[in-house]
């Protein structure tokens, strides 16, 4: 943008980074097992993020049977009921629990997680 190749960030994506554009890089597809292994081999902690967005707790539980380390219990899209349910699921599978706001832009407000110390 500073050099005048595009007027704004969206135009950068539209002209250069979108699928089929000159700077697009094919995405690598990994199975959940492969992703977990790579995260852990790199020294990271594999956590299932914002499980409510998966839309099916049976799938959430299947994923937690993998060698995943934890599950995001507190998230801005989770209700108090969701957080309570995911905390119980985490305990069932002996997984660590995490939380985050998933705050990427000004449009995302930091949520209240229903967490009381």
Helices and strands as residue ranges (DSSP letters): H 9-12, I 13-17, H 32-41, E 47-48, G 51-54, H 57-64, E 70-75, H 80-92, E 96-100
